[in-house]
Amino acid sequence: MRQAETLVVVFVLGFAALFAAYGALFGGISTLLFAHQGTLIKVLGVLTIALGLMFMGVLERVPLLSRTLRPRFTPAPAWRALPCWA
């Protein structure tokens, strides 16, 4: 077998191993989520109602919920990234 063919086989086997690992990982996660489905439905339902009340303005007086988060940095101008200015 030539070197290129060997590299192709290794490449294909690597992808097969990667997708098999992804399948096992997401299968385990789905089993975990299915086991706690009732609790998740209740928690996400409460979260949906709370977000709806926030967007309606009912929860404006709660200080933690009315915060605005903004980044505290200013990005460098794009022209400084050009190689001719370096």
Biopython code that builds the backbone (N, CA, C, O; Angstrom):
import numpy as np
from Bio.PDB.StructureBuilder import StructureBuilder

atoms = [
    (1, "MET", "N", (0.854, -1.172, 0.000)),
    (1, "MET", "CA", (0.000, 0.000, 0.000)),
    (1, "MET", "C", (0.901, 1.236, 0.000)),
    (1, "MET", "O", (1.900, 1.291, 0.717)),
    (2, "ARG", "N", (0.538, 2.204, -0.799)),
    (2, "ARG", "CA", (1.342, 3.421, -0.852)),
    (2, "ARG", "C", (1.020, 4.324, 0.342)),
    (2, "ARG", "O", (0.045, 4.111, 1.062)),
    (3, "GLN", "N", (1.859, 5.324, 0.524)),
    (3, "GLN", "CA", (1.712, 6.205, 1.682)),
    (3, "GLN", "C", (0.397, 6.985, 1.613)),
    (3, "GLN", "O", (-0.253, 7.171, 2.642)),
    (4, "ALA", "N", (-0.008, 7.440, 0.434)),
    (4, "ALA", "CA", (-1.251, 8.205, 0.304)),
    (4, "ALA", "C", (-2.461, 7.356, 0.676)),
    (4, "ALA", "O", (-3.386, 7.838, 1.331)),
    (5, "GLU", "N", (-2.453, 6.098, 0.261)),
    (5, "GLU", "CA", (-3.566, 5.210, 0.598)),
    (5, "GLU", "C", (-3.617, 4.949, 2.096)),
    (5, "GLU", "O", (-4.697, 4.877, 2.682)),
    (6, "THR", "N", (-2.464, 4.810, 2.706)),
    (6, "THR", "CA", (-2.411, 4.612, 4.152)),
    (6, "THR", "C", (-2.972, 5.824, 4.886)),
    (6, "THR", "O", (-3.726, 5.681, 5.848)),
    (7, "LEU", "N", (-2.603, 7.010, 4.432)),
    (7, "LEU", "CA", (-3.116, 8.232, 5.065)),
    (7, "LEU", "C", (-4.623, 8.367, 4.892)),
    (7, "LEU", "O", (-5.314, 8.838, 5.796)),
    (8, "VAL", "N", (-5.133, 7.956, 3.736)),
    (8, "VAL", "CA", (-6.581, 8.009, 3.514)),
    (8, "VAL", "C", (-7.297, 7.060, 4.464)),
    (8, "VAL", "O", (-8.326, 7.420, 5.035)),
    (9, "VAL", "N", (-6.769, 5.856, 4.640)),
    (9, "VAL", "CA", (-7.390, 4.884, 5.545)),
    (9, "VAL", "C", (-7.364, 5.403, 6.984)),
    (9, "VAL", "O", (-8.360, 5.291, 7.698)),
    (10, "VAL", "N", (-6.249, 5.963, 7.409)),
    (10, "VAL", "CA", (-6.150, 6.517, 8.760)),
    (10, "VAL", "C", (-7.132, 7.675, 8.936)),
    (10, "VAL", "O", (-7.757, 7.800, 9.988)),
    (11, "PHE", "N", (-7.272, 8.523, 7.913)),
    (11, "PHE", "CA", (-8.207, 9.652, 7.956)),
    (11, "PHE", "C", (-9.639, 9.158, 8.128)),
    (11, "PHE", "O", (-10.374, 9.663, 8.977)),
    (12, "VAL", "N", (-10.038, 8.169, 7.321)),
    (12, "VAL", "CA", (-11.406, 7.637, 7.385)),
    (12, "VAL", "C", (-11.651, 6.958, 8.730)),
    (12, "VAL", "O", (-12.721, 7.128, 9.315)),
    (13, "LEU", "N", (-10.691, 6.201, 9.226)),
    (13, "LEU", "CA", (-10.856, 5.558, 10.525)),
    (13, "LEU", "C", (-10.937, 6.588, 11.658)),
    (13, "LEU", "O", (-11.654, 6.381, 12.637)),
    (14, "GLY", "N", (-10.212, 7.679, 11.524)),
    (14, "GLY", "CA", (-10.295, 8.748, 12.523)),
    (14, "GLY", "C", (-11.675, 9.362, 12.580)),
    (14, "GLY", "O", (-12.221, 9.591, 13.659)),
    (15, "PHE", "N", (-12.250, 9.634, 11.387)),
    (15, "PHE", "CA", (-13.607, 10.182, 11.370)),
    (15, "PHE", "C", (-14.624, 9.182, 11.905)),
    (15, "PHE", "O", (-15.565, 9.569, 12.598)),
    (16, "ALA", "N", (-14.447, 7.903, 11.592)),
    (16, "ALA", "CA", (-15.366, 6.889, 12.110)),
    (16, "ALA", "C", (-15.310, 6.837, 13.629)),
    (16, "ALA", "O", (-16.344, 6.732, 14.290)),
    (17, "ALA", "N", (-14.103, 6.912, 14.184)),
    (17, "ALA", "CA", (-13.966, 6.898, 15.644)),
    (17, "ALA", "C", (-14.574, 8.151, 16.267)),
    (17, "ALA", "O", (-15.202, 8.083, 17.324)),
    (18, "LEU", "N", (-14.387, 9.288, 15.610)),
    (18, "LEU", "CA", (-14.939, 10.537, 16.126)),
    (18, "LEU", "C", (-16.462, 10.492, 16.172)),
    (18, "LEU", "O", (-17.061, 10.843, 17.189)),
    (19, "PHE", "N", (-17.092, 10.063, 15.083)),
    (19, "PHE", "CA", (-18.552, 10.030, 15.053)),
    (19, "PHE", "C", (-19.116, 8.940, 15.954)),
    (19, "PHE", "O", (-20.216, 9.097, 16.483)),
    (20, "ALA", "N", (-18.399, 7.848, 16.143)),
    (20, "ALA", "CA", (-18.840, 6.836, 17.108)),
    (20, "ALA", "C", (-18.807, 7.399, 18.524)),
    (20, "ALA", "O", (-19.706, 7.139, 19.325)),
    (21, "ALA", "N", (-17.757, 8.178, 18.830)),
    (21, "ALA", "CA", (-17.670, 8.797, 20.159)),
    (21, "ALA", "C", (-18.780, 9.825, 20.355)),
    (21, "ALA", "O", (-19.370, 9.910, 21.431)),
    (22, "TYR", "N", (-19.065, 10.609, 19.303)),
    (22, "TYR", "CA", (-20.177, 11.568, 19.399)),
    (22, "TYR", "C", (-21.492, 10.845, 19.636)),
    (22, "TYR", "O", (-22.301, 11.293, 20.449)),
    (23, "GLY", "N", (-21.717, 9.753, 18.952)),
    (23, "GLY", "CA", (-22.954, 8.991, 19.136)),
    (23, "GLY", "C", (-23.096, 8.485, 20.560)),
    (23, "GLY", "O", (-24.174, 8.564, 21.149)),
    (24, "ALA", "N", (-22.009, 7.967, 21.112)),
    (24, "ALA", "CA", (-22.056, 7.473, 22.492)),
    (24, "ALA", "C", (-22.285, 8.620, 23.476)),
    (24, "ALA", "O", (-23.041, 8.474, 24.436)),
    (25, "LEU", "N", (-21.632, 9.762, 23.239)),
    (25, "LEU", "CA", (-21.783, 10.904, 24.137)),
    (25, "LEU", "C", (-23.217, 11.423, 24.137)),
    (25, "LEU", "O", (-23.818, 11.608, 25.195)),
    (26, "PHE", "N", (-23.755, 11.653, 22.951)),
    (26, "PHE", "CA", (-25.109, 12.198, 22.886)),
    (26, "PHE", "C", (-26.161, 11.174, 23.286)),
    (26, "PHE", "O", (-27.236, 11.549, 23.755)),
    (27, "GLY", "N", (-25.874, 9.906, 23.113)),
    (27, "GLY", "CA", (-26.779, 8.877, 23.623)),
    (27, "GLY", "C", (-26.842, 8.902, 25.138)),
    (27, "GLY", "O", (-27.914, 8.761, 25.727)),
    (28, "GLY", "N", (-25.676, 9.085, 25.772)),
    (28, "GLY", "CA", (-25.649, 9.179, 27.233)),
    (28, "GLY", "C", (-26.339, 10.423, 27.741)),
    (28, "GLY", "O", (-27.037, 10.380, 28.754)),
    (29, "ILE", "N", (-26.148, 11.546, 27.041)),
    (29, "ILE", "CA", (-26.808, 12.793, 27.445)),
    (29, "ILE", "C", (-28.314, 12.663, 27.305)),
    (29, "ILE", "O", (-29.056, 13.128, 28.170)),
    (30, "SER", "N", (-28.780, 12.034, 26.221)),
    (30, "SER", "CA", (-30.229, 11.908, 26.042)),
    (30, "SER", "C", (-30.830, 11.002, 27.106)),
    (30, "SER", "O", (-31.953, 11.237, 27.553)),
    (31, "THR", "N", (-30.099, 9.967, 27.520)),
    (31, "THR", "CA", (-30.590, 9.102, 28.601)),
    (31, "THR", "C", (-30.709, 9.883, 29.901)),
    (31, "THR", "O", (-31.678, 9.721, 30.643)),
    (32, "LEU", "N", (-29.722, 10.731, 30.174)),
    (32, "LEU", "CA", (-29.746, 11.554, 31.387)),
    (32, "LEU", "C", (-30.909, 12.541, 31.346)),
    (32, "LEU", "O", (-31.617, 12.708, 32.339)),
    (33, "LEU", "N", (-31.108, 13.193, 30.206)),
    (33, "LEU", "CA", (-32.203, 14.156, 30.082)),
    (33, "LEU", "C", (-33.557, 13.467, 30.186)),
    (33, "LEU", "O", (-34.484, 14.002, 30.794)),
    (34, "PHE", "N", (-33.672, 12.289, 29.600)),
    (34, "PHE", "CA", (-34.942, 11.567, 29.658)),
    (34, "PHE", "C", (-35.266, 11.145, 31.085)),
    (34, "PHE", "O", (-36.434, 11.122, 31.475)),
    (35, "ALA", "N", (-34.246, 10.814, 31.864)),
    (35, "ALA", "CA", (-34.475, 10.402, 33.250)),
    (35, "ALA", "C", (-34.996, 11.563, 34.105)),
    (35, "ALA", "O", (-35.748, 11.346, 35.055)),
    (36, "HIS", "N", (-34.602, 12.782, 33.772)),
    (36, "HIS", "CA", (-35.007, 13.958, 34.549)),
    (36, "HIS", "C", (-35.969, 14.839, 33.768)),
    (36, "HIS", "O", (-36.004, 16.052, 33.977)),
    (37, "GLN", "N", (-36.744, 14.248, 32.877)),
    (37, "GLN", "CA", (-37.625, 15.004, 31.991)),
    (37, "GLN", "C", (-38.675, 15.809, 32.754)),
    (37, "GLN", "O", (-38.928, 16.962, 32.407)),
    (38, "GLY", "N", (-39.277, 15.243, 33.759)),
    (38, "GLY", "CA", (-40.326, 15.940, 34.507)),
    (38, "GLY", "C", (-39.802, 17.188, 35.201)),
    (38, "GLY", "O", (-40.437, 18.241, 35.150)),
    (39, "THR", "N", (-38.656, 17.075, 35.843)),
    (39, "THR", "CA", (-38.051, 18.217, 36.520)),
    (39, "THR", "C", (-37.655, 19.296, 35.522)),
    (39, "THR", "O", (-37.877, 20.483, 35.765)),
    (40, "LEU", "N", (-37.069, 18.888, 34.400)),
    (40, "LEU", "CA", (-36.660, 19.857, 33.382)),
    (40, "LEU", "C", (-37.850, 20.611, 32.809)),
    (40, "LEU", "O", (-37.759, 21.814, 32.562)),
    (41, "ILE", "N", (-38.954, 19.929, 32.596)),
    (41, "ILE", "CA", (-40.150, 20.587, 32.062)),
    (41, "ILE", "C", (-40.637, 21.658, 33.028)),
    (41, "ILE", "O", (-41.004, 22.755, 32.605)),
    (42, "LYS", "N", (-40.643, 21.350, 34.323)),
    (42, "LYS", "CA", (-41.108, 22.324, 35.316)),
    (42, "LYS", "C", (-40.165, 23.521, 35.417)),
    (42, "LYS", "O", (-40.617, 24.666, 35.455)),
    (43, "VAL", "N", (-38.869, 23.266, 35.462)),
    (43, "VAL", "CA", (-37.892, 24.352, 35.592)),
    (43, "VAL", "C", (-37.933, 25.249, 34.359)),
    (43, "VAL", "O", (-37.946, 26.474, 34.484)),
    (44, "LEU", "N", (-37.954, 24.655, 33.180)),
    (44, "LEU", "CA", (-37.982, 25.459, 31.953)),
    (44, "LEU", "C", (-39.317, 26.181, 31.784)),
    (44, "LEU", "O", (-39.362, 27.255, 31.185)),
    (45, "GLY", "N", (-40.396, 25.613, 32.300)),
    (45, "GLY", "CA", (-41.680, 26.309, 32.275)),
    (45, "GLY", "C", (-41.668, 27.556, 33.140)),
    (45, "GLY", "O", (-42.166, 28.606, 32.734)),
    (46, "VAL", "N", (-41.090, 27.439, 34.348)),
    (46, "VAL", "CA", (-40.964, 28.600, 35.235)),
    (46, "VAL", "C", (-40.064, 29.655, 34.603)),
    (46, "VAL", "O", (-40.357, 30.849, 34.679)),
    (47, "LEU", "N", (-38.978, 29.226, 33.985)),
    (47, "LEU", "CA", (-38.076, 30.155, 33.314)),
    (47, "LEU", "C", (-38.775, 30.884, 32.160)),
    (47, "LEU", "O", (-38.570, 32.083, 31.971)),
    (48, "THR", "N", (-39.594, 30.169, 31.393)),
    (48, "THR", "CA", (-40.338, 30.787, 30.298)),
    (48, "THR", "C", (-41.323, 31.825, 30.809)),
    (48, "THR", "O", (-41.451, 32.902, 30.228)),
    (49, "ILE", "N", (-42.016, 31.509, 31.887)),
    (49, "ILE", "CA", (-42.967, 32.465, 32.468)),
    (49, "ILE", "C", (-42.229, 33.688, 33.006)),
    (49, "ILE", "O", (-42.687, 34.815, 32.819)),
    (50, "ALA", "N", (-41.086, 33.477, 33.674)),
    (50, "ALA", "CA", (-40.313, 34.600, 34.208)),
    (50, "ALA", "C", (-39.807, 35.505, 33.087)),
    (50, "ALA", "O", (-39.869, 36.728, 33.215)),
    (51, "LEU", "N", (-39.312, 34.932, 31.997)),
    (51, "LEU", "CA", (-38.855, 35.743, 30.874)),
    (51, "LEU", "C", (-40.006, 36.501, 30.230)),
    (51, "LEU", "O", (-39.841, 37.650, 29.822)),
    (52, "GLY", "N", (-41.166, 35.867, 30.136)),
    (52, "GLY", "CA", (-42.336, 36.563, 29.603)),
    (52, "GLY", "C", (-42.731, 37.751, 30.468)),
    (52, "GLY", "O", (-43.062, 38.815, 29.945)),
    (53, "LEU", "N", (-42.701, 37.583, 31.780)),
    (53, "LEU", "CA", (-43.024, 38.687, 32.685)),
    (53, "LEU", "C", (-41.977, 39.794, 32.591)),
    (53, "LEU", "O", (-42.312, 40.975, 32.679)),
    (54, "MET", "N", (-40.701, 39.414, 32.412)),
    (54, "MET", "CA", (-39.657, 40.425, 32.255)),
    (54, "MET", "C", (-39.876, 41.242, 30.992)),
    (54, "MET", "O", (-39.770, 42.468, 31.023)),
    (55, "PHE", "N", (-40.179, 40.583, 29.885)),
    (55, "PHE", "CA", (-40.379, 41.290, 28.624)),
    (55, "PHE", "C", (-41.631, 42.156, 28.652)),
    (55, "PHE", "O", (-41.704, 43.161, 27.946)),
    (56, "MET", "N", (-42.612, 41.778, 29.459)),
    (56, "MET", "CA", (-43.813, 42.597, 29.594)),
    (56, "MET", "C", (-43.579, 43.785, 30.515)),
    (56, "MET", "O", (-44.372, 44.727, 30.514)),
    (57, "GLY", "N", (-42.509, 43.760, 31.299)),
    (57, "GLY", "CA", (-42.211, 44.871, 32.193)),
    (57, "GLY", "C", (-42.765, 44.691, 33.587)),
    (57, "GLY", "O", (-42.693, 45.620, 34.392)),
    (58, "VAL", "N", (-43.311, 43.541, 33.903)),
    (58, "VAL", "CA", (-43.883, 43.305, 35.227)),
    (58, "VAL", "C", (-42.785, 43.222, 36.283)),
    (58, "VAL", "O", (-42.997, 43.618, 37.429)),
    (59, "LEU", "N", (-41.625, 42.714, 35.912)),
    (59, "LEU", "CA", (-40.538, 42.523, 36.877)),
    (59, "LEU", "C", (-39.484, 43.629, 36.795)),
    (59, "LEU", "O", (-38.310, 43.375, 37.063)),
    (60, "GLU", "N", (-39.881, 44.848, 36.432)),
    (60, "GLU", "CA", (-38.932, 45.960, 36.298)),
    (60, "GLU", "C", (-38.314, 46.360, 37.629)),
    (60, "GLU", "O", (-37.183, 46.843, 37.660)),
    (61, "ARG", "N", (-39.019, 46.173, 38.700)),
    (61, "ARG", "CA", (-38.552, 46.652, 40.003)),
    (61, "ARG", "C", (-37.527, 45.724, 40.662)),
    (61, "ARG", "O", (-36.955, 46.070, 41.695)),
    (62, "VAL", "N", (-37.297, 44.572, 40.083)),
    (62, "VAL", "CA", (-36.288, 43.660, 40.627)),
    (62, "VAL", "C", (-34.938, 44.105, 40.074)),
    (62, "VAL", "O", (-34.717, 44.011, 38.867)),
    (63, "PRO", "N", (-34.017, 44.592, 40.932)),
    (63, "PRO", "CA", (-32.778, 45.194, 40.436)),
    (63, "PRO", "C", (-31.899, 44.229, 39.630)),
    (63, "PRO", "O", (-31.282, 44.628, 38.643)),
    (64, "LEU", "N", (-31.845, 42.990, 40.042)),
    (64, "LEU", "CA", (-30.990, 42.039, 39.349)),
    (64, "LEU", "C", (-31.488, 41.760, 37.937)),
    (64, "LEU", "O", (-30.690, 41.518, 37.032)),
    (65, "LEU", "N", (-32.793, 41.792, 37.747)),
    (65, "LEU", "CA", (-33.355, 41.451, 36.440)),
    (65, "LEU", "C", (-33.376, 42.621, 35.468)),
    (65, "LEU", "O", (-33.578, 42.420, 34.270)),
    (66, "SER", "N", (-33.172, 43.835, 35.957)),
    (66, "SER", "CA", (-33.238, 44.996, 35.068)),
    (66, "SER", "C", (-31.851, 45.534, 34.722)),
    (66, "SER", "O", (-31.726, 46.673, 34.272)),
    (67, "ARG", "N", (-30.812, 44.727, 34.929)),
    (67, "ARG", "CA", (-29.444, 45.157, 34.608)),
    (67, "ARG", "C", (-29.191, 45.063, 33.113)),
    (67, "ARG", "O", (-29.760, 44.220, 32.419)),
    (68, "THR", "N", (-28.341, 45.932, 32.642)),
    (68, "THR", "CA", (-27.871, 45.878, 31.267)),
    (68, "THR", "C", (-26.379, 45.595, 31.286)),
    (68, "THR", "O", (-25.611, 46.326, 31.912)),
    (69, "LEU", "N", (-25.978, 44.562, 30.619)),
    (69, "LEU", "CA", (-24.573, 44.195, 30.577)),
    (69, "LEU", "C", (-23.982, 44.657, 29.255)),
    (69, "LEU", "O", (-24.480, 44.299, 28.187)),
    (70, "ARG", "N", (-22.926, 45.448, 29.324)),
    (70, "ARG", "CA", (-22.248, 45.932, 28.133)),
    (70, "ARG", "C", (-20.763, 45.640, 28.263)),
    (70, "ARG", "O", (-20.212, 45.693, 29.363)),
    (71, "PRO", "N", (-20.115, 45.333, 27.153)),
    (71, "PRO", "CA", (-18.668, 45.087, 27.246)),
    (71, "PRO", "C", (-17.922, 46.357, 27.621)),
    (71, "PRO", "O", (-18.299, 47.454, 27.208)),
    (72, "ARG", "N", (-16.865, 46.204, 28.404)),
    (72, "ARG", "CA", (-16.094, 47.351, 28.871)),
    (72, "ARG", "C", (-14.824, 47.581, 28.064)),
    (72, "ARG", "O", (-13.914, 48.264, 28.534)),
    (73, "PHE", "N", (-14.746, 47.038, 26.887)),
    (73, "PHE", "CA", (-13.554, 47.225, 26.076)),
    (73, "PHE", "C", (-13.948, 47.848, 24.742)),
    (73, "PHE", "O", (-15.087, 47.720, 24.293)),
    (74, "THR", "N", (-13.009, 48.506, 24.133)),
    (74, "THR", "CA", (-13.227, 49.031, 22.790)),
    (74, "THR", "C", (-12.263, 48.301, 21.853)),
    (74, "THR", "O", (-11.053, 48.310, 22.079)),
    (75, "PRO", "N", (-12.779, 47.688, 20.833)),
    (75, "PRO", "CA", (-11.903, 46.941, 19.943)),
    (75, "PRO", "C", (-10.965, 47.862, 19.175)),
    (75, "PRO", "O", (-11.280, 49.026, 18.927)),
    (76, "ALA", "N", (-9.831, 47.331, 18.810)),
    (76, "ALA", "CA", (-8.856, 48.098, 18.038)),
    (76, "ALA", "C", (-9.418, 48.357, 16.637)),
    (76, "ALA", "O", (-10.178, 47.541, 16.116)),
    (77, "PRO", "N", (-9.054, 49.473, 16.033)),
    (77, "PRO", "CA", (-9.525, 49.739, 14.673)),
    (77, "PRO", "C", (-9.062, 48.649, 13.711)),
    (77, "PRO", "O", (-7.991, 48.069, 13.887)),
    (78, "ALA", "N", (-9.867, 48.378, 12.705)),
    (78, "ALA", "CA", (-9.562, 47.292, 11.770)),
    (78, "ALA", "C", (-8.305, 47.577, 10.963)),
    (78, "ALA", "O", (-7.616, 46.641, 10.558)),
    (79, "TRP", "N", (-7.989, 48.839, 10.718)),
    (79, "TRP", "CA", (-6.824, 49.143, 9.893)),
    (79, "TRP", "C", (-5.527, 48.758, 10.584)),
    (79, "TRP", "O", (-4.508, 48.594, 9.912)),
    (80, "ARG", "N", (-5.531, 48.606, 11.910)),
    (80, "ARG", "CA", (-4.317, 48.223, 12.628)),
    (80, "ARG", "C", (-3.975, 46.758, 12.411)),
    (80, "ARG", "O", (-2.844, 46.345, 12.668)),
    (81, "ALA", "N", (-4.925, 45.971, 11.947)),
    (81, "ALA", "CA", (-4.673, 44.561, 11.695)),
    (81, "ALA", "C", (-4.041, 44.326, 10.328)),
    (81, "ALA", "O", (-3.594, 43.214, 10.049)),
    (82, "LEU", "N", (-3.994, 45.325, 9.485)),
    (82, "LEU", "CA", (-3.431, 45.169, 8.155)),
    (82, "LEU", "C", (-1.914, 45.013, 8.241)),
    (82, "LEU", "O", (-1.274, 45.652, 9.076)),
    (83, "PRO", "N", (-1.339, 44.177, 7.395)),
    (83, "PRO", "CA", (0.113, 43.946, 7.464)),
    (83, "PRO", "C", (0.931, 45.199, 7.139)),
    (83, "PRO", "O", (2.050, 45.339, 7.634)),
    (84, "CYS", "N", (0.407, 46.099, 6.332)),
    (84, "CYS", "CA", (1.192, 47.270, 5.952)),
    (84, "CYS", "C", (1.335, 48.262, 7.112)),
    (84, "CYS", "O", (2.207, 49.129, 7.064)),
    (85, "TRP", "N", (0.505, 48.157, 8.144)),
    (85, "TRP", "CA", (0.573, 49.098, 9.284)),
    (85, "TRP", "C", (1.329, 48.487, 10.466)),
    (85, "TRP", "O", (1.569, 49.163, 11.466)),
    (86, "ALA", "N", (1.692, 47.251, 10.357)),
    (86, "ALA", "CA", (2.341, 46.567, 11.489)),
    (86, "ALA", "C", (3.762, 47.013, 11.721)),
    (86, "ALA", "O", (4.422, 46.521, 12.636)),
]
sb = StructureBuilder()
sb.init_structure("model")
sb.init_model(0)
sb.init_chain("A")
sb.init_seg("    ")
for serial, (resi, resn, name, xyz) in enumerate(atoms, 1):
    if name == "N":
        sb.init_residue(resn, " ", resi, " ")
    sb.init_atom(name, np.array(xyz, "f"), 0.0, 1.0, " ", f" {name:<3s}", serial, name[0])
structure = sb.get_structure()
